[in-house]
């Protein structure tokens, strides 16, 4: 799943690669990691976006796409829900430190 943060990750395909049903994989994943596979994936995408925001001057739309979000609006909405701030504001605060 880490190898495909910037694209579509389908739970059915991951489950198939693990030779499990989707429901068994989902339950096992949550037991192992403490969060759903979807939540885990979102958290990894946000981590990746934070790296890009700090280490590059890449425009937000490109950070969004490279982090696996479909567009800047979805990225901004999800980033704000997880981090509590907009990506632009978070970047300015981090770079200013």
PyMOL commands that set and color helices and strands:
alter all, ss='L'
color gray80, all
select helices_A, chain A and resi 2-4+11-17+22-33+37-55+60-66+72-83+87-95
alter helices_A, ss='H'
color red, helices_A
deselect
rebuild
show_as cartoon
